Each structure stands twice: as structure tokens, then as C-alpha cells.
Amino acid sequence: MSQATEPLHTVTATHADETGTDLVDYCARPKCRTEFRQSAGRGRRRDYCSETCRRIADKEYKQAKATVEHFERLAERSRHDVRAFGRAADELDSTSDVSADVAVERAKGAIERARAVLRFAGDSGDAYATELRALSESIEPALRLLR
């Protein structure tokens, strides 16, 4: 291999380069934001300054997504703990207009409180417990559909 070899990827001037219509862009990876140039012509636009940066961005995205999922689980656990007290802050103001998501969360909280009361009541033949059990059993399937 004593001969000089040409690189696999050679950069050649394009019509866009010659006319000065290349566009300045910035890497889409938040920790990079390196300036790079891309052709104003046809073809797929690059989002990242390099393939390495694209791979790093993908890895960082997956890590960030896992972090968000972790904290969403913790937040849901905390919401459950608050519901157990029977007085969630968003349930105190029942006069305001609420979104469907808030209404579903309130209903979930009410069902969880009803379950707690029914566990406390046990198998008593109390009319109130019987009515609460019937109400809870009729609403739970509808809530499962909304989850």
C-alpha cells in the first residue's frame, strides 16, 4: 500500500456552494448547538452537526425520557398518598371548570377513598357500606376504560 489512497468521502463544491446559498444551521442537540452549514438545495435536512452528535443526542434523549418516567411514577405515588387523606388540593375547589383529565383523577381518588372505607367496614351489612360498594363496583369499569 505504498500508493497514496483517496479518502472515501470527498468534499466537492456544489452549485449551492458556488452561489453562496448554503444555510447556516445549529446542531439540534441542546448540549452542543454547534454551527454547521447545509445546502439550501433539495434533500433531507440535517438536524445534527455530525453522526456522533446524533448518536449522543439519541442516548441523552433516552436518559431524559427514563428520568421523566421515573419522576412521573413518583408523582403518581404521591398523588395516591394525598388521595388517601381524602382532601386533595385540586378537589377543594369544586366550583371551577375542570378538564377531563382532572375530573378523571378526582374520580380515581374518590374510588380509592371508597375502597379504603369498604376495607374498614369489612363485611358488615351496613346499608351505607352496601350502597358504597355498589356505587364503587359500577364506576370502576368506566374508570378503567379512561386510563
C-alpha angles and dihedrals in degrees: 000000000000092000119095109252125212118238115259093238117043124187114228129183114255130200088258090055092049094051093043096241097132112127127230111231136170129231112263092222106103094217093051114036089168115172116244137165128241133181119266088214131091125306140069116319119237117234098189133051092232143001089253091055090049091054092047090049090052091051092047090049092054091048092049091047091051090050092052092048090050093052092044088057090049091048091050090050090050091049088053090051091050091049089053088066089056096228112085113180094236091053094057094073101056094157096072125088110262134198122245090253092056091046091052091048090051091050091049090051092049092051091049090051090048090052090052092051091048091051088053092047092049116183095334115146090229110147092223092052091047091051092046091050091051092048093048093048092050095049100042096074091053091051091050088057091054096050 
